[in-house]
Amino acid sequence: MYPPAAVKKGLALDPKSPRKRAFVIREYSTDVRPAFRGPALPAALLFLVLGLTILALWPGIRGGFLFDDYFNLAGLGKVGAVHDWETLKAYLSDGSAGPTGRPLALLSFLIDSNTWPAPATPFKYTNLMLHLLCGVFLVWSGLQLCRLYGLPERQAQYFALFNAAAWLLHPYLLSTTFYVVQRMAILAALFCFAGMTAYLHGRLLYRVRPKAGLIWMGAGLAGSTLLATLSKENGALLPLLILMVEFCRPRGTTPLPRWFRTLFLYVPAAAIVVFLATRIDFSPSPWPARDFNQPERLLTEARILWEYLGNLIGPRIEGAGLYQEGRTVSRGWLSPPTTLVAMVGLTVLLGASIGLRRRFPLLSLAILFFLAGHLLESSLIGLELYFEHRNYLPAAFLFFPIIQGISALPLESTRWMRPTLAFMLLAVLAFLSHQRALLWGDPVGLKLYWAVAAPNSPRARNTLAHYYLQHGEARKALEELRTARERLPQSALLTVSELLTKVRIGIARHEDFVQAARDLGNQSVDGQSITGLREIVNIAVTHGDDTRLGSEVLALISHLKQHTAYAQIPFARRLLLYLEARLLLAQHAYAEAEEKYREAMGAYGDIDSALQMVAELAIAGRYEAALRLLDTAQEVYSRQPPNTLRYPASYYEREIPQLRQKLRQAIATPPSSSDNG
């Protein structure tokens, strides 16, 4: 219970003596001291690192929104503005980025705006401040970790400072900071770092005050895991990450009670493994919207994990950024041959980390923590293959082995060589991050850079074509899309984009629609291609007098509904029904439109979507059809689970009768304003 030094002095011979026990705790509890004890230099260096991080990254806050930012932040304006409890509940319940809805991350966006559209700068500024806060907790948890692993106090302070500084200044993690929607990843990491800090504080305290230590560990772990998971699902990995810390701890550390390890570490970690096991699906096409199956994803991720490590150990200013969907998929162990090398390499790395954990605990922890941190997003779940932000949490301790290696260099004759080398490494990281921040501060230049850097990315080629179109070079845009389609014939995005461009400039022919229907029937469903189809329908509806265009788009939608890939994906199937209803309404095919709206209501199963469809018919002056559809909407509402409603039930119970009354009043006014049934 007491430290060995206390026993040697004979102070712990009577553990029941309050005076002696208090003296022992006061004199020998050296592991539960303030974060930076002694000279103020380490604390001053921490503030210097934070200031350097601000200077290096500051140009990035001038950038704009990107890709998923629009989808995830649009909820701020769906209800007009978030200004009361009902609109707040509607906004938070609208989250669809993950199984939890990530309500805590959504709530944090209200710091910057309560409506949409909104300027990007406040969001990016908040992300930067949260990044700095993550760094502070990483220093703190790293310091506690070094103390737990038995490092001398001064060495522990500088090791923790260097590790956190390298993490804060690393250019590879800049994209997480300035890709606004990745505040979800930042908050998950923040709560994980805070949880590790609380746990490690309790772990050290446990040596002298077991009950207080267990409370710190248990409360910190449970609370932080919950908060991290509500920010992003990989926050649920925190118990597993702590388990890696315990697994690598040197011999001689006070063991924890078995019940505590089982309840707070083993069971939550096992739950993650069981969850992933339930996702095993080796069928040929488990994800119709992806061009890879589960074994192919696992093989490909082995190569990607090595690429992540390469970019973290050998940083550069910029790569292909967010245009990563053009990556080569591993179709087998030797296709490409680097797949086998990557798998064997990971196996050796894992085995070495386990075998050497007692001799090189910080090195083993860095690797095992990195691999465990990728367990959810880089394994069995059908996410896109590659994103830089997935390394934000896993890379937390990756720089400890570097500073440990520097400290082991034979430079005893020159006192300042080791700190000078460490400072030079951090200066290089700061320079690279600053250059990348300058690029991220220029939204147009950034996307053009990515477009050039990612020739095999359909999104990159589409971005370049869109840039040409915005600058009045329609022919050049079409030529870019045509060339890209020849290079990437399996891209549904490029197929739809080429057709959309022709529709926009008014040169789309019957042959173009036929060719698009044929190509889309042989291509995997792409989320952005669905967005492009919606835009084509918007143009056709806006130009409702152009019956030829409307008929062509209707024929295309009808063809896609027969294609099995679109029929298998619920969001695509119901959206096509809805788009078909809008087109029929624009073409004055009222009976057919009403029937398609009714089908779409059943497919969506959501009262808010149903009320929107009723409103569209009413706006078109088809009040009696709208009234009939309102009955269908009422049925949808009666079947919808209460916990999926955007607003409280009282809202719908008030709004539906009011809407019904308004429709009846509209029918009773001039006969010409209503249909004839």
C-alpha positions as CSV (number, residue, x, y, z in Angstrom):
1,M,0.0,0.0,0.0
2,Y,2.8,2.4,0.9
3,P,5.8,3.2,-1.3
4,P,9.0,1.1,-0.7
5,A,10.9,4.1,0.6
6,A,8.3,4.6,3.3
7,V,8.7,1.0,4.4
8,K,12.5,1.3,4.5
9,K,12.1,4.3,6.9
10,G,9.8,2.3,9.1
11,L,7.0,4.7,8.7
12,A,4.4,2.2,7.5
13,L,4.9,-0.4,10.2
14,D,1.7,0.8,11.8
15,P,-0.9,1.4,9.0
16,K,-3.6,2.1,11.5
17,S,-1.8,5.2,12.8
18,P,-3.5,8.2,11.2
19,R,-0.4,10.5,11.9
20,K,2.1,8.1,10.2
21,R,-0.3,7.3,7.3
22,A,-0.8,11.0,6.6
23,F,2.9,11.6,6.8
24,V,3.6,8.8,4.3
25,I,0.9,10.1,1.9
26,R,2.3,13.6,2.1
27,E,5.9,12.8,1.7
28,Y,5.8,9.9,-0.7
29,S,2.9,10.5,-3.0
30,T,5.2,11.8,-5.7
31,D,3.1,10.6,-8.5
32,V,0.0,12.8,-7.8
33,R,1.7,16.2,-7.9
34,P,0.8,19.2,-10.0
35,A,1.2,18.9,-13.8
36,F,4.5,20.9,-13.9
37,R,6.4,21.0,-10.6
38,G,9.7,22.8,-10.1
39,P,11.2,25.5,-12.5
40,A,8.7,27.3,-14.7
41,L,10.4,26.4,-17.9
42,P,8.2,23.5,-18.9
43,A,5.0,25.5,-18.3
44,A,6.5,28.4,-20.3
45,L,7.4,26.0,-23.1
46,L,3.8,24.8,-23.2
47,F,2.5,28.3,-23.7
48,L,5.1,28.8,-26.4
49,V,3.9,25.7,-28.2
50,L,0.3,26.8,-28.1
51,G,1.3,30.2,-29.4
52,L,3.4,28.7,-32.2
53,T,0.4,26.5,-33.1
54,I,-1.8,29.5,-33.5
55,L,0.7,31.3,-35.6
56,A,1.3,28.3,-37.9
57,L,-2.4,27.4,-38.4
58,W,-4.0,30.8,-38.3
59,P,-4.2,31.4,-42.1
60,G,-6.5,28.3,-42.4
61,I,-9.4,30.0,-40.7
62,R,-10.0,32.1,-43.8
63,G,-11.1,29.0,-45.8
64,G,-14.6,28.0,-46.7
65,F,-16.9,25.0,-46.1
66,L,-16.1,21.7,-47.8
67,F,-18.2,18.7,-49.0
68,D,-20.0,17.2,-45.9
69,D,-20.0,20.5,-44.2
70,Y,-23.0,21.6,-46.2
71,F,-25.0,18.4,-45.5
72,N,-24.3,18.3,-41.8
73,L,-24.6,22.1,-41.1
74,A,-27.7,22.6,-43.2
75,G,-29.8,21.4,-40.3
76,L,-29.1,24.8,-38.6
77,G,-31.5,26.4,-41.2
78,K,-34.0,23.6,-41.7
79,V,-36.3,25.0,-39.0
80,G,-35.6,28.6,-39.9
81,A,-33.2,29.1,-37.0
82,V,-32.5,27.4,-33.7
83,H,-34.0,29.8,-31.2
84,D,-36.1,27.8,-28.7
85,W,-36.4,24.3,-27.2
86,E,-38.6,22.9,-30.0
87,T,-36.2,24.1,-32.8
88,L,-33.2,22.8,-30.8
89,K,-34.8,19.4,-30.4
90,A,-35.6,19.3,-34.1
91,Y,-32.1,20.3,-35.0
92,L,-30.4,17.7,-32.7
93,S,-32.7,14.9,-33.7
94,D,-31.9,15.6,-37.4
95,G,-28.3,14.3,-37.1
96,S,-27.6,11.5,-39.5
97,A,-23.8,11.4,-39.6
98,G,-23.7,8.2,-37.5
99,P,-25.8,5.8,-35.5
100,T,-25.9,8.1,-32.5
101,G,-26.7,11.2,-34.5
102,R,-23.7,12.8,-32.7
103,P,-25.9,15.3,-30.8
104,L,-23.0,16.8,-28.8
105,A,-21.1,17.7,-31.9
106,L,-24.2,19.2,-33.4
107,L,-24.8,21.2,-30.3
108,S,-21.3,22.6,-30.5
109,F,-22.0,24.1,-33.9
110,L,-24.5,26.5,-32.2
111,I,-21.4,28.2,-30.7
112,D,-20.8,29.7,-34.2
113,S,-24.3,30.1,-35.7
114,N,-27.9,29.2,-35.1
115,T,-29.0,29.4,-38.7
116,W,-27.8,28.5,-42.2
117,P,-26.2,29.7,-44.5
118,A,-23.5,31.1,-42.3
119,P,-19.9,32.2,-42.7
120,A,-17.2,29.6,-42.3
121,T,-14.7,31.6,-40.3
122,P,-16.3,31.3,-36.8
123,F,-16.6,27.5,-37.2
124,K,-13.0,27.2,-38.2
125,Y,-11.9,29.5,-35.3
126,T,-13.7,27.3,-32.8
127,N,-12.2,24.2,-34.3
128,L,-8.7,25.7,-33.9
129,M,-9.4,26.6,-30.2
130,L,-10.7,23.1,-29.6
131,H,-7.5,21.7,-31.2
132,L,-5.4,23.7,-28.8
133,L,-7.5,22.4,-25.9
134,C,-6.9,18.9,-27.1
135,G,-3.2,19.6,-27.0
136,V,-3.4,20.8,-23.4
137,F,-5.1,17.6,-22.3
138,L,-2.7,15.5,-24.4
139,V,0.2,17.1,-22.5
140,W,-1.5,16.5,-19.2
141,S,-2.4,12.9,-20.0
142,G,1.1,12.3,-21.5
143,L,2.8,13.5,-18.4
144,Q,0.7,11.3,-16.2
145,L,1.4,8.4,-18.5
146,C,5.2,8.9,-18.3
147,R,5.0,9.1,-14.5
148,L,3.0,5.8,-14.5
149,Y,5.7,4.2,-16.7
150,G,8.4,5.3,-14.2
151,L,10.2,8.1,-16.1
152,P,12.1,10.7,-14.0
153,E,10.0,13.8,-13.5
154,R,11.9,16.3,-15.6
155,Q,12.2,13.7,-18.5
156,A,8.5,13.0,-18.2
157,Q,7.7,16.7,-18.5
158,Y,9.8,17.2,-21.7
159,F,8.6,14.0,-23.3
160,A,5.0,14.9,-22.8
161,L,5.6,18.4,-24.1
162,F,7.4,17.2,-27.3
163,N,4.7,14.5,-28.0
164,A,1.9,17.0,-27.7
165,A,3.7,19.7,-29.6
166,A,4.4,17.4,-32.5
167,W,0.8,16.3,-32.5
168,L,-0.5,19.9,-32.4
169,L,1.8,21.1,-35.2
170,H,1.6,18.1,-37.5
171,P,0.4,19.2,-41.0
172,Y,-1.4,15.8,-41.5
173,L,-3.8,16.7,-38.7
174,L,-4.5,20.2,-40.0
175,S,-7.3,18.9,-42.3
176,T,-9.2,17.7,-39.2
177,T,-9.0,21.2,-37.7
178,F,-10.2,23.1,-40.8
179,Y,-12.7,20.6,-42.2
180,V,-15.5,22.1,-40.1
181,V,-17.7,19.0,-39.8
182,Q,-14.7,17.1,-38.3
183,R,-15.4,19.0,-35.1
184,M,-17.0,15.6,-34.4
185,A,-13.6,13.9,-34.5
186,I,-12.0,16.8,-32.5
187,L,-14.6,16.6,-29.7
188,A,-14.4,12.8,-29.6
189,A,-10.6,13.1,-29.2
190,L,-10.9,15.9,-26.7
191,F,-13.2,13.9,-24.4
192,C,-10.9,10.8,-24.8
193,F,-7.9,12.9,-23.8
194,A,-9.8,14.3,-20.8
195,G,-10.9,10.8,-19.9
196,M,-7.3,9.5,-20.1
197,T,-6.1,12.4,-18.0
198,A,-8.7,11.6,-15.3
199,Y,-8.0,7.9,-15.5
200,L,-4.2,8.3,-15.2
201,H,-4.5,10.7,-12.4
202,G,-6.6,8.2,-10.5
203,R,-4.2,5.4,-11.5
204,L,-1.3,7.2,-9.8
205,L,-3.5,8.2,-6.9
206,Y,-4.6,4.5,-6.4
207,R,-1.1,3.7,-5.0
208,V,-1.7,5.7,-1.9
209,R,-5.5,6.4,-1.8
210,P,-7.1,3.4,-3.5
211,K,-10.8,4.4,-3.1
212,A,-10.2,8.0,-4.4
213,G,-8.1,6.5,-7.2
214,L,-10.9,4.1,-8.3
215,I,-13.5,6.9,-8.2
216,W,-11.3,9.1,-10.4
217,M,-10.7,6.2,-12.9
218,G,-14.2,4.9,-13.0
219,A,-16.0,8.3,-13.2
220,G,-13.5,9.7,-15.7
221,L,-13.6,6.7,-17.9
222,A,-17.4,6.3,-17.9
223,G,-18.2,10.0,-18.3
224,S,-15.7,10.7,-21.0
225,T,-16.6,7.6,-23.0
226,L,-20.2,8.7,-23.0
227,L,-19.4,12.3,-24.1
228,A,-16.9,11.1,-26.7
229,T,-19.4,8.7,-28.2
230,L,-22.1,11.3,-28.4
231,S,-19.6,13.4,-30.4
232,K,-18.5,10.6,-32.7
233,E,-18.8,6.9,-32.5
234,N,-15.1,6.1,-32.3
235,G,-15.2,7.7,-28.8
236,A,-16.5,4.3,-27.7
237,L,-12.9,3.1,-28.1
238,L,-11.7,4.9,-25.0
239,P,-11.8,1.8,-22.7
240,L,-9.9,-0.2,-25.3
241,L,-7.3,2.6,-25.6
242,I,-6.9,2.7,-21.8
243,L,-6.5,-1.1,-21.9
244,M,-3.5,-0.6,-24.2
245,V,-2.0,1.7,-21.6
246,E,-2.5,-0.9,-19.0
247,F,-1.2,-3.7,-21.3
248,C,2.1,-1.8,-21.9
249,R,2.7,-0.6,-18.3
250,P,6.1,-1.7,-16.9
251,R,6.3,-4.5,-14.3
252,G,6.0,-3.4,-10.7
253,T,3.1,-1.1,-11.2
254,T,0.3,-1.6,-8.6
255,P,-2.3,-3.9,-10.2
256,L,-5.9,-2.9,-10.2
257,P,-8.7,-5.0,-8.7
258,R,-10.0,-7.6,-11.1
259,W,-13.6,-6.4,-10.7
260,F,-12.6,-2.9,-11.8
261,R,-10.7,-4.1,-14.8
262,T,-13.5,-6.4,-15.8
263,L,-16.3,-3.8,-15.5
264,F,-14.5,-0.7,-16.8
265,L,-12.0,-2.2,-19.3
266,Y,-12.6,-5.7,-20.4
267,V,-16.4,-5.6,-20.9
268,P,-16.5,-2.3,-22.9
269,A,-13.5,-3.4,-25.0
270,A,-15.2,-6.8,-25.6
271,A,-18.4,-5.0,-26.6
272,I,-16.5,-3.3,-29.4
273,V,-15.2,-6.6,-30.7
274,V,-18.7,-8.2,-30.5
275,F,-20.2,-5.2,-32.3
276,L,-17.7,-5.6,-35.1
277,A,-18.2,-9.4,-35.2
278,T,-21.9,-8.8,-35.9
279,R,-20.9,-6.7,-38.9
280,I,-19.0,-9.5,-40.6
281,D,-20.5,-10.1,-44.1
282,F,-18.4,-11.7,-46.7
283,S,-21.2,-11.6,-49.3
284,P,-20.2,-10.4,-52.8
285,S,-21.9,-7.0,-52.4
286,P,-22.7,-6.0,-48.8
287,W,-22.7,-2.3,-49.6
288,P,-24.3,-1.5,-53.0
289,A,-23.0,2.1,-52.9
290,R,-19.4,0.9,-52.6
291,D,-17.2,-0.7,-55.3
292,F,-15.6,-3.1,-52.8
293,N,-16.7,-5.8,-50.5
294,Q,-15.7,-6.6,-46.9
295,P,-12.6,-8.7,-47.6
296,E,-11.4,-6.2,-50.2
297,R,-11.9,-3.4,-47.7
298,L,-9.8,-5.2,-45.0
299,L,-7.0,-5.9,-47.5
300,T,-7.0,-2.3,-48.7
301,E,-7.0,-0.9,-45.3
302,A,-3.8,-2.7,-44.5
303,R,-2.1,-0.7,-47.2
304,I,-3.8,2.5,-46.1
305,L,-2.7,2.1,-42.5
306,W,0.9,2.0,-43.7
307,E,0.3,5.1,-45.7
308,Y,-1.2,6.8,-42.6
309,L,2.0,5.9,-40.7
310,G,4.2,7.1,-43.5
311,N,2.5,10.5,-43.6
312,L,2.7,10.9,-39.9
313,I,6.4,10.0,-39.6
314,G,7.4,11.7,-42.9
315,P,5.1,14.7,-43.1
316,R,4.5,16.9,-46.2
317,I,2.5,20.0,-47.0
318,E,-0.4,18.6,-49.0
319,G,-1.6,15.5,-50.8
320,A,-4.8,14.7,-52.5
321,G,-6.8,16.1,-49.5
322,L,-10.4,15.0,-49.5
323,Y,-10.3,13.5,-53.0
324,Q,-9.5,10.0,-52.0
325,E,-12.2,7.9,-53.6
326,G,-10.0,7.0,-56.6
327,R,-7.8,4.7,-54.6
328,T,-6.8,1.3,-55.9
329,V,-8.8,-1.4,-54.1
330,S,-7.0,-4.6,-53.1
331,R,-8.9,-7.4,-55.0
332,G,-6.7,-10.1,-53.5
333,W,-3.6,-10.8,-51.5
334,L,-1.4,-10.0,-54.6
335,S,-3.6,-7.5,-56.4
336,P,-1.7,-5.3,-56.0
337,P,1.4,-7.1,-54.6
338,T,1.9,-4.5,-51.9
339,T,-1.2,-5.9,-50.2
340,L,0.6,-9.0,-49.0
341,V,3.6,-6.9,-47.9
342,A,1.3,-4.6,-46.0
343,M,-0.6,-7.5,-44.2
344,V,2.7,-9.3,-43.3
345,G,4.1,-6.0,-42.1
346,L,1.2,-5.2,-39.9
347,T,1.3,-8.7,-38.4
348,V,5.0,-8.3,-37.6
349,L,4.5,-4.8,-36.2
350,L,1.7,-6.1,-34.0
351,G,3.7,-9.0,-32.8
352,A,6.8,-7.0,-32.1
353,S,4.7,-4.4,-30.2
354,I,3.2,-7.1,-27.9
355,G,6.6,-8.9,-27.4
356,L,8.6,-5.8,-26.7
357,R,6.1,-3.9,-24.5
358,R,8.1,-4.5,-21.3
359,R,11.4,-3.4,-22.7
360,F,10.1,-0.5,-24.8
361,P,6.7,0.4,-23.3
362,L,6.3,3.8,-25.0
363,L,7.1,2.4,-28.4
364,S,4.7,-0.5,-28.0
365,L,2.0,1.8,-26.7
366,A,2.4,4.2,-29.6
367,I,1.8,1.4,-32.1
368,L,-0.9,-0.5,-30.2
369,F,-2.7,2.7,-29.4
370,F,-2.6,3.7,-33.1
371,L,-3.9,0.3,-34.3
372,A,-6.6,0.2,-31.7
373,G,-7.7,3.7,-32.6
374,H,-8.4,2.6,-36.1
375,L,-10.4,-0.5,-35.1
376,L,-13.8,1.0,-36.0
377,E,-13.2,3.1,-39.0
378,S,-10.5,1.0,-40.7
379,S,-11.9,-2.5,-40.5
380,L,-15.3,-4.1,-41.2
381,I,-17.7,-1.1,-41.5
382,G,-18.5,0.0,-45.0
383,L,-17.1,3.6,-44.8
384,E,-15.0,5.2,-47.5
385,L,-11.5,3.8,-47.6
386,Y,-9.3,6.8,-46.6
387,F,-9.6,10.0,-44.6
388,E,-6.9,11.9,-42.9
389,H,-9.0,12.8,-39.9
390,R,-9.2,9.2,-38.8
391,N,-5.7,9.6,-37.4
392,Y,-6.5,12.5,-35.1
393,L,-7.1,10.3,-32.0
394,P,-4.9,7.3,-32.9
395,A,-1.8,9.4,-33.5
396,A,-2.0,10.8,-29.9
397,F,1.1,9.0,-28.5
398,L,2.9,8.3,-31.8
399,F,5.7,10.9,-31.1
400,F,6.8,9.5,-27.8
401,P,9.2,7.1,-29.4
402,I,10.8,9.9,-31.4
403,I,11.6,12.0,-28.4
404,Q,12.8,8.9,-26.6
405,G,15.1,8.1,-29.5
406,I,16.5,11.7,-29.4
407,S,17.1,11.4,-25.7
408,A,19.0,8.2,-26.2
409,L,21.5,9.7,-28.7
410,P,25.1,9.7,-27.6
411,L,25.4,13.5,-27.3
412,E,26.7,13.8,-23.7
413,S,29.5,16.1,-24.7
414,T,27.1,18.8,-26.0
415,R,24.4,19.8,-23.6
416,W,22.1,21.6,-26.0
417,M,22.3,19.1,-29.0
418,R,19.2,17.1,-27.9
419,P,16.9,20.0,-27.2
420,T,18.2,21.7,-30.4
421,L,17.3,18.6,-32.5
422,A,13.9,18.4,-30.9
423,F,13.2,22.1,-31.5
424,M,14.3,21.7,-35.2
425,L,11.9,18.9,-35.7
426,L,9.1,20.9,-34.3
427,A,10.1,23.9,-36.4
428,V,9.9,21.8,-39.5
429,L,6.4,20.7,-38.6
430,A,5.3,24.3,-37.9
431,F,6.7,25.4,-41.2
432,L,4.9,22.6,-43.1
433,S,1.7,23.3,-41.2
434,H,1.9,27.0,-42.0
435,Q,2.3,26.3,-45.7
436,R,-0.6,23.9,-45.6
437,A,-2.7,26.4,-43.7
438,L,-2.0,29.0,-46.4
439,L,-3.4,26.6,-49.0
440,W,-6.4,25.7,-46.9
441,G,-7.2,29.4,-46.5
442,D,-7.8,29.6,-50.2
443,P,-10.9,27.5,-51.0
444,V,-10.7,27.8,-54.8
445,G,-7.0,27.2,-54.9
446,L,-7.3,24.3,-52.5
447,K,-9.8,22.4,-54.6
448,L,-7.9,23.1,-57.8
449,Y,-4.7,21.8,-56.2
450,W,-6.5,18.6,-55.1
451,A,-8.0,18.2,-58.6
452,V,-4.5,18.2,-60.1
453,A,-3.1,16.0,-57.3
454,A,-5.8,13.3,-57.7
455,P,-6.1,12.4,-61.4
456,N,-8.0,9.1,-60.5
457,S,-10.6,10.8,-58.3
458,P,-14.0,11.4,-59.9
459,R,-14.7,14.2,-57.4
460,A,-11.5,15.9,-58.3
461,R,-12.3,15.8,-62.1
462,N,-15.9,17.0,-61.4
463,T,-14.6,19.9,-59.3
464,L,-12.3,21.0,-62.1
465,A,-15.2,20.8,-64.6
466,H,-17.4,22.8,-62.2
467,Y,-14.7,25.4,-61.9
468,Y,-14.6,25.8,-65.7
469,L,-18.4,26.0,-65.9
470,Q,-18.6,28.7,-63.2
471,H,-16.1,30.8,-65.2
472,G,-18.1,30.6,-68.4
473,E,-16.0,27.8,-70.1
474,A,-18.8,25.3,-70.7
475,R,-17.1,23.6,-73.6
476,K,-13.9,23.2,-71.6
477,A,-16.0,21.7,-68.7
478,L,-17.6,19.2,-71.0
479,E,-14.2,18.2,-72.5
480,E,-12.8,17.7,-69.0
481,L,-15.8,15.5,-68.0
482,R,-15.6,13.5,-71.3
483,T,-11.9,12.8,-70.8
484,A,-12.5,11.9,-67.2
485,R,-15.3,9.5,-68.1
486,E,-13.0,7.7,-70.6
487,R,-10.4,7.4,-67.8
488,L,-12.8,6.4,-65.1
489,P,-15.7,4.7,-66.9
490,Q,-17.2,3.2,-63.6
491,S,-18.0,6.6,-62.1
492,A,-21.7,7.3,-61.7
493,L,-20.8,10.8,-60.5
494,L,-19.1,11.7,-63.8
495,T,-21.9,10.2,-65.8
496,V,-24.5,12.4,-64.0
497,S,-22.3,15.4,-64.0
498,E,-21.8,15.3,-67.8
499,L,-25.5,15.0,-68.3
500,L,-26.2,17.8,-65.8
501,T,-23.8,20.1,-67.5
502,K,-25.5,19.5,-70.9
503,V,-28.9,20.2,-69.3
504,R,-27.7,23.4,-67.7
505,I,-26.4,24.8,-71.0
506,G,-29.4,23.5,-72.9
507,I,-27.7,21.1,-75.3
508,A,-28.8,17.7,-73.8
509,R,-30.2,15.4,-76.5
510,H,-32.3,12.2,-76.4
511,E,-29.1,10.2,-77.0
512,D,-27.5,11.7,-74.0
513,F,-30.3,10.6,-71.7
514,V,-30.3,7.1,-73.2
515,Q,-26.5,6.8,-72.8
516,A,-26.7,8.0,-69.2
517,A,-29.4,5.5,-68.4
518,R,-27.3,2.7,-69.9
519,D,-24.1,3.7,-68.1
520,L,-25.8,4.3,-64.7
521,G,-27.4,0.8,-65.0
522,N,-23.9,-0.7,-64.9
523,Q,-22.3,1.6,-62.3
524,S,-22.3,1.6,-58.5
525,V,-24.7,4.0,-56.9
526,D,-22.9,7.2,-55.8
527,G,-24.2,9.6,-53.2
528,Q,-23.1,12.6,-55.2
529,S,-24.6,11.2,-58.4
530,I,-27.9,11.1,-56.5
531,T,-27.5,14.8,-55.7
532,G,-26.8,15.4,-59.4
533,L,-30.0,13.7,-60.4
534,R,-31.9,15.8,-57.9
535,E,-30.4,19.0,-59.5
536,I,-31.4,17.7,-63.0
537,V,-35.0,17.3,-61.7
538,N,-34.9,20.8,-60.2
539,I,-34.0,22.2,-63.6
540,A,-36.7,20.2,-65.3
541,V,-39.3,21.3,-62.8
542,T,-38.3,24.9,-63.1
543,H,-38.7,24.7,-66.9
544,G,-42.0,22.9,-66.6
545,D,-43.0,24.2,-70.0
546,D,-40.2,22.2,-71.6
547,T,-42.2,19.0,-71.9
548,R,-39.4,17.3,-73.9
549,L,-36.9,17.8,-71.0
550,G,-39.4,16.6,-68.4
551,S,-40.2,13.5,-70.4
552,E,-36.5,12.6,-70.9
553,V,-35.8,13.0,-67.2
554,L,-38.9,11.0,-66.3
555,A,-37.7,8.2,-68.6
556,L,-34.3,8.3,-66.9
557,I,-35.8,8.1,-63.4
558,S,-38.1,5.2,-64.5
559,H,-35.1,3.3,-65.9
560,L,-33.1,3.8,-62.7
561,K,-36.0,2.5,-60.6
562,Q,-35.7,-0.8,-62.4
563,H,-32.0,-1.1,-61.8
564,T,-31.3,-3.4,-58.8
565,A,-28.6,-1.3,-57.3
566,Y,-30.9,1.7,-56.9
567,A,-33.8,-0.6,-55.8
568,Q,-31.6,-2.1,-53.0
569,I,-30.6,1.2,-51.4
570,P,-33.6,2.6,-49.4
571,F,-32.5,6.3,-49.6
572,A,-32.1,6.1,-53.4
573,R,-35.4,4.2,-53.9
574,R,-37.5,6.6,-52.0
575,L,-35.8,9.7,-53.4
576,L,-36.4,8.4,-57.0
577,L,-40.1,8.0,-56.1
578,Y,-40.2,11.6,-54.8
579,L,-38.4,13.0,-57.8
580,E,-40.8,11.2,-60.1
581,A,-43.7,12.7,-58.3
582,R,-42.3,16.2,-58.7
583,L,-41.7,15.7,-62.4
584,L,-45.3,14.4,-62.9
585,L,-46.7,17.4,-61.0
586,A,-44.7,19.8,-63.2
587,Q,-46.1,18.1,-66.3
588,H,-49.7,18.5,-65.0
589,A,-50.1,14.7,-64.7
590,Y,-51.9,15.2,-61.4
591,A,-53.4,11.8,-60.8
592,E,-50.1,10.1,-61.5
593,A,-48.3,12.6,-59.3
594,E,-50.6,12.1,-56.4
595,E,-50.1,8.3,-56.6
596,K,-46.3,8.7,-56.7
597,Y,-46.3,11.1,-53.8
598,R,-48.3,8.5,-51.8
599,E,-45.8,5.8,-52.7
600,A,-42.9,8.1,-51.6
601,M,-44.7,8.9,-48.3
602,G,-44.8,5.2,-47.6
603,A,-41.1,4.7,-48.5
604,Y,-40.0,7.6,-46.3
605,G,-42.2,6.8,-43.4
606,D,-41.6,10.2,-42.0
607,I,-44.3,12.8,-41.2
608,D,-42.1,15.8,-42.0
609,S,-41.3,14.5,-45.5
610,A,-45.0,13.7,-45.9
611,L,-46.1,17.2,-44.9
612,Q,-43.6,18.6,-47.4
613,M,-45.2,16.6,-50.2
614,V,-48.7,17.7,-49.1
615,A,-47.5,21.3,-49.3
616,E,-46.1,20.9,-52.8
617,L,-49.4,19.7,-54.1
618,A,-51.1,22.6,-52.3
619,I,-48.7,25.1,-53.8
620,A,-49.5,23.7,-57.2
621,G,-53.2,24.5,-56.5
622,R,-54.3,20.8,-56.2
623,Y,-56.1,21.3,-52.8
624,E,-58.3,18.2,-53.0
625,A,-55.4,16.0,-53.9
626,A,-53.4,17.6,-51.1
627,L,-56.3,16.9,-48.7
628,R,-56.3,13.2,-49.7
629,L,-52.6,13.0,-49.2
630,L,-52.9,14.6,-45.8
631,D,-54.9,11.5,-44.8
632,T,-52.0,9.4,-45.9
633,A,-49.7,11.6,-44.0
634,Q,-51.8,11.1,-40.9
635,E,-51.4,7.4,-41.2
636,V,-47.7,7.8,-41.6
637,Y,-47.6,9.8,-38.4
638,S,-49.6,7.2,-36.5
639,R,-47.1,4.5,-37.4
640,Q,-43.9,6.6,-36.8
641,P,-42.0,5.8,-33.6
642,P,-42.2,8.9,-31.3
643,N,-38.5,9.0,-30.7
644,T,-37.9,9.6,-34.5
645,L,-40.1,12.7,-34.6
646,R,-38.4,16.0,-35.3
647,Y,-40.8,18.0,-33.1
648,P,-42.8,17.1,-30.0
649,A,-46.0,15.1,-30.7
650,S,-48.1,18.2,-29.7
651,Y,-46.7,20.1,-32.6
652,Y,-48.0,17.6,-35.2
653,E,-51.3,17.2,-33.3
654,R,-51.8,20.9,-33.7
655,E,-50.4,21.4,-37.2
656,I,-52.1,18.6,-39.0
657,P,-55.7,19.7,-38.1
658,Q,-54.8,23.3,-38.9
659,L,-53.4,22.3,-42.3
660,R,-56.5,20.2,-43.0
661,Q,-58.7,23.2,-42.2
662,K,-56.7,25.5,-44.5
663,L,-57.0,23.0,-47.3
664,R,-60.8,22.8,-46.9
665,Q,-61.1,26.6,-46.8
666,A,-59.1,26.7,-50.1
667,I,-61.4,24.2,-51.7
668,A,-64.4,26.2,-50.6
669,T,-63.0,29.4,-52.3
670,P,-63.1,29.9,-56.1
671,P,-63.7,26.6,-57.8
672,S,-60.9,27.2,-60.3
673,S,-58.4,27.1,-57.5
674,S,-59.1,23.4,-56.7
675,D,-59.1,20.2,-58.7
676,N,-62.0,18.1,-59.5
677,G,-60.9,15.1,-57.6
